[in-house]
Amino acid sequence: MERPAILGGTPVRDTFLVFGSPAIEESDIREVVACLRSGWLGTGPRVAQFERDFSRYKGATHAVAVSSCTAALHLSMVAVGLQPGDEVITTALTFCATCNAIAHAGATPVLVDVDPVTMNIDPVQIERSITSRTRAIVPVHFAGRACEMGLITELSSRHELRIIEDCAHAIETEHHGRKAGTFGDFGCFSFYVTKNVTAGEGGMVLTRSEEDAARLKVLALHGMSKDAWTRFGDEGYKHYRVVDGGFKYNMIDLVAAIGCEQLLRVEQNWLRREQIWQRYLEAFRDLPVVLPAAVEPGTRHAYHLFTILIDEARTGVSRDTFLEALAAENVGAGVHYPSLAEHPYYQDQYGWRPEDYREATQIGRQTVSLPLSVKLSDSDVDDVVCAVSRVLHGYE
Ligand SMILES: *Cc1c(COP(=O)(O)O)cnc(C)c1O
């Protein structure tokens, strides 16, 4: 095999393959233009449509569209009524937004390590971390793999804890016939650029209770009693009253226009990512890396991230050198995530230490996410396969 580009060979590709680039279709563009021409850009009919479409897709009773998953998480924490001193348990292997949302609601995040195989929060360790101050659990369906929701809901009812699911990776995820985001009191979704359904930015909260949904809507728009749609609609001027301590977290129609169109393709996109996933599994079978575990029976994986673990002792190359070598081949990759305990702010704030979350720390130091976007052509996928194999063989 040819020498890796980092060692002086010719790169696998001429152009850089951007990690997580979105697949935008003409119909997305048409809907955005139609929204612009309609003159209604703000929160209005397209947001309402997106909420209806999304709750139908998820089989949920209520959906509230917001500006991001971070906003969705924060609002859910506020709706739970967290008080200073309250503890909220989450996984050490997640994006910082999960943890920040807990902190912004005034509560204290408590980290739990992950299962090394599933990379999801370990229910046994959740139970050990429950104290008299624990109020909620925030499971993250990592990479799109369903958490052990049977055990987690059982823990939550036994200890009277609320569940807020971080479903940023888990739009298509299911666990024994039930869809991710419908187990907990709140399910929070992301439509950020790199996510399975994108609107550029955006989020959604699913909830079972009409009361919670109404409160979320008010909280998402300054705590005002009526949203701008009814206030500036064709029914004439309506007075509003500020009835809650709200935020500016509403989604706008310009964003929902993209979201509605993207959601129409969610299943066909899932099938395509499954195809790429299987191709990677097959192609990397004999490489000295750890591949994603098999999908647990009775669950549906959302195939959001295809992660491989690079253990320098086995590969002869460090994770970071591997990332550089892949970039030299013109293939972009991601890192999801360094353990939260690796970040200086959290270390200062909460005294977290990487060595206390051994599995998350090891995964965070070894993991690489390979491109899995439906934007990839078959030949792009071939390039990724070729680049990964060439880099690893280059260091044999
Ligand atoms: C992307 C992501 C978020 C934040 O989503 P935004 O819509 O960008 O706010 C939260 N949690 C996880 C696990 C994520 O991957």
PDBQT file of the ligand as one rigid body, heavy atoms in Angstrom, charges set to zero:
ROOT
HETATM    1  C1  LIG A 401     -25.291  18.678  19.745  1.00  0.00    +0.000 C 
HETATM    2  C2  LIG A 401     -25.527  18.252  21.143  1.00  0.00    +0.000 A 
HETATM    3  C3  LIG A 401     -26.166  19.070  22.079  1.00  0.00    +0.000 A 
HETATM    4  C4  LIG A 401     -26.493  20.501  21.802  1.00  0.00    +0.000 C 
HETATM    5  O1  LIG A 401     -27.322  20.671  20.719  1.00  0.00    +0.000 OA
HETATM    6  P1  LIG A 401     -27.510  22.157  20.137  1.00  0.00    +0.000 P 
HETATM    7  O2  LIG A 401     -28.747  22.030  19.296  1.00  0.00    +0.000 OA
HETATM    8  O3  LIG A 401     -26.296  22.470  19.333  1.00  0.00    +0.000 OA
HETATM    9  O4  LIG A 401     -27.706  23.078  21.275  1.00  0.00    +0.000 OA
HETATM   10  C5  LIG A 401     -26.449  18.558  23.326  1.00  0.00    +0.000 A 
HETATM   11  N1  LIG A 401     -26.104  17.301  23.660  1.00  0.00    +0.000 NA
HETATM   12  C6  LIG A 401     -25.466  16.482  22.805  1.00  0.00    +0.000 A 
HETATM   13  C7  LIG A 401     -25.135  15.090  23.236  1.00  0.00    +0.000 C 
HETATM   14  C8  LIG A 401     -25.138  16.931  21.522  1.00  0.00    +0.000 A 
HETATM   15  O5  LIG A 401     -24.487  16.133  20.676  1.00  0.00    +0.000 OA
ENDROOT
TORSDOF 0
